[in-house]
Amino acid sequence: MSGLRVIPTWRHGQERLYVCATDGRSVAWYDREAGRVNLLSVDLRQDVLAVLGPFLTGPVAVGPPPVPTPAELARLTLHPDDDLAPNRPGEALLIDLDRDPKSAHRLRTDPRRRALLVEQRTGEALDQLEGGGWRTLHSVPLPGGDRIHHLVIGPGGLFAVRSLDARRQRVLVADPMVTVGRHDARPLLRRVRADAARASYALTAEVRPVLVLVEPARLETTAPPREIRILEDTDLPGLARFGGLLKPADVEALHAMARDRHIWSRV
C-alpha cells in the first residue's frame, strides 16, 4: 500500500506515531516507550514497518494491539452517566424527540420518527447476536455532534454499522455515492468509512464499516465498494457466521473499553 504517512500525536500523556493512509484512516501506531508497533491491519505489516523505519529506536514488537489487562479493566468502572452500554437503539433520536416533539398536527410525518424506527430495527437484529458471543453498543456519541449508529464487537471482529432507510425503494451505489429512490445522491460511504476510522482510532483496533439498508426494493452497484460491507437488514443474522478473529476474553475487553464515553471524546 503506497502513500502511508506518519503523524506524531500525544495521547494520555504518551507520544504515539500514527501511520495513516491517504484517506486519513489509521492503519497502525508506534508506541516508542513500549517498543511496540500496533497493527490495525496485519496485511500492511511490511508497508507500515517501511514507513516507520526512520522513527524506530531499537528492537520493536509488532502485532495487533494488546488486550487490556485485568488491572486496566478494573479502572474502567464507570459512572452511570459515562456508561454507553444502556443506550437503546436510536438513543440520540429518542432524546431529541423527547426534548422537541414538534406539533402533532404537522402535515408531514417527522422524519426523525422514521429514522428512529430504522435504527431500532437494525439494533434489535444486532442485539439478537448476543447469544453467539457478540456485543453491541448503540448511538455512540462522537465529537462535533456525530455518532456511530451501532458498534458491534464479536468473534468476527469489530464493525461500525450505519442504518439507512430504503423502504421499498431502489438503492444505487456508485462508491462513494448512494442514491435512494428519487432522492439526490449522497457520499454516504465516505461517512460510514469515517465512522469506522474514528472507532479504530479510539479503540486502537481494526473496525470495519458496514452500511445496512432497511427494507430496500433492490440494490444495484456500479462496482464492488472498497473495504465496506453493504447488507440488507434481513442479512444481519449472517454476521454470526463470522469468527476466528477475537476470543471471548478479547470481545469482553474491547466492549468494556468502548462503553466508556470518555474513550470517544478525542476522535
N, C-alpha and C positions, 0 to 999 in steps of 0.2 A: 504494500500500500504506500503510495508516494504522497508527499505533501504534509506529512506529520510535522508538528511543531511543538516546541517545549515552552510551557508557560509557568513561571515560578509564582507560587502563592503561599500565603500564610494561613494556616487553619488550625484552630485550637492551640495556638501558640507554637506551632511547629511549621517549619518550611517544607513544602512539598513541590516537586516539579511535575506538573501535569503534562501528559502527551496528548495533544488534541488533533483530530482530523480536520480537514479543510472546512467542514461544515460546523466546526466548533464542538463536536462531540468528543468527550474524553474517552480515551482508549486504554490509558494506563497512568500510573503516577509513581514517582520515585520518592521514597522516604529516606533521606540521606542519613538521619540519625539512627534509624533501624537497619540501614543497609539492605533495603528490600525494594524491588520493583514489583508493583502490584498490577497484574494484567487483568483488564476487564474483558478482553477477548484474546484467548490463548493463540488464536490463528495469527495474530500480529506480533508474536514474540520477537522474531528477528528484526522486523522493521522498527519496533519500539527500542530494542537494545541498540540498534544502529544510530538512531537519532539522539538517544540519551548518552551515547559513548563519551562525548566530551565532558559530561557532567558527573559521571560515575567516579567515586573515590574508593578504590579498593574493591574486594570481592563483594558481590551482592547476591542475595537470594532472589529468585524470580518465580512468580506463580500467581495464582488467584489471591485476592485479599484474604487474610486470615479471618476465621470466625472469631467473634468476641469471646473472651474468657468468661468463666462464671463470675469472677470479680467485676468485670466490666458490665456484665448483665445486671448484677446486683445494684449497680449505680444507676440503672435505668428505671428504678422505682419511680413512678410518675404521679404527679398531682393530677387529679381528675380533669382539670382544665387543659392539661398538656397531653392527655392520652387520646389518640385518634381512633383507638380500637372501637369505642362505642358508636362512632359515626355510622349513620344509616346511609344506604344508597341515596344519592341526591341530597345529602345533608345541607349543603350550602343553599340549594334551591328551597328546601323546606324552611330554612331560617329566613331567607329573603321573602318568601311568600307570607310568612307569619308577620314579618315587620311591615310589609307593604302589600296587602292582599288585593289592592285595586278594587274597582267597583264591580259588584256582581251583575250590573246591568249593561256592561260593555257589549257592543255588538259582536266583537271578535273575541274568541277564547284567548285567554292569557297564554302566550307561547311558553312561558315558564312551566305551566302545568303539563304540557305535552313533553317538554324536556325532562321534567321530573319523572313522568311515567316511563320514559325510555331508560333513564338511569336506574330506576327501581327494577325494571325488568332484567336489565343486564346484571345488576348487583345481586338479585335473588338467584340467578343462574350460577353466578360465581360462588356465592355462599354455599351452594349445594355441593361444591367440590371439597368442602372441609373434611368430609369423611375419608377422602383419599389422601389426606395429609397436606392440603393446600390451605393457605391463609389469605384473606382479602381485607384490605383497608379501603374505605370509601371516602370520596371527597377530600383528598389530601391537599391541604392548602399550600400554595406557593407564594413567594413574594410578588408584589405587583397585582394581586387580585386573581391570579391564575390558580388553577387546581388540576390535579390528576383525578379523573373520574373514579378510577379503580386501580389500586396497586395489588397485583396478585403474586404471591410467593408460594412456591411448591416444589415438588420433586423435579419438575421440568424447567425450573429457573424462575426468573422474575419478569413480570410483564406490566407495562403501563398501558392501561386499557382506556380508550375513549369511546363513548357511545354516540351514535348518530341516528337521528330519526329519519327513516327512509320508508315510512308506511305506504305500502302499495305503489311505490314509485321506482322508476328505473334509476340506477346509480351508475354513473360513468366515472372511471378512474383513469386519469392521464397524469401520472406522477409529476408534480405533487398536487395537481388539481383534482378536486372531487366535485362532481355535479350531481345534484339530486333533483330528479324531475325537471321542471322548467326553471328552477332557481339558478342564479348565477354560480359559476364555478368558483370554488374557494381552494386556497392552498392548504387544505386540511392535513394532508400527510406530513407537511412540514411541521405543523403544530403537534401532531402525535409524536413525531421523532424528537421534537424539542422536549416534550414531557418525559420521554424515556431518558434522554440525555441528562436532564436535571435530576432525575431519580438516580441514575448511575453515579452522578457526582456526589449526591447526598449519602448514598449507601456504599460507595466505593465497590460496586459490584455491577456486572453487566445486567442492564434492564432492557428488555426488548419491547418495541412498540407494537400495539395491536389496535386496530380500528374495528369496532363492532357495529354492523348495520342492523338496525332493528326493523323487522318486517319489510324488507325490500321486495319489490316485484321481481326484479332481476338485477344482476351485477354484470357490468361489462368493463373490461380493462384493455387499454391500448397496448400495454406491455406489463410483465410481472413487476410489481412495485419493489423498490430497493429496500432490503432489510426491514420489512414491515409485514405483519400478517393482517389480512382483511378477512373477517369472519362474519357470518350471519349469527344472530342471537341464538338460533337453534343449534349452531355448531359448538357453542361454548362447552358443553359437557365433554367434547373431544379433547379439551386441554388436559383432562385427567389421564389421557394415554401417554402424555409426555413424562419422561422420568430419566433417572440416571445422572442428573447434574447435581442435585442437592440432597444431602442426607437429612433425616428428620431433625437432627440437632441444628443443622445449618438453617433450615427453614424457620425454626423457632427463634434462633438467634437473630436472624435478619428481620423477622417480624417484630421482635422486641425493640430493635433499633428503629424501625420505620414508624412505629406507633408514637414515637416521641415527637411532638410538634416542633421542638427546637431544632431537630435534625434538618428541617426543611427551610429554616429561616434565612439561609445564606446561599441558596441555589439560584 
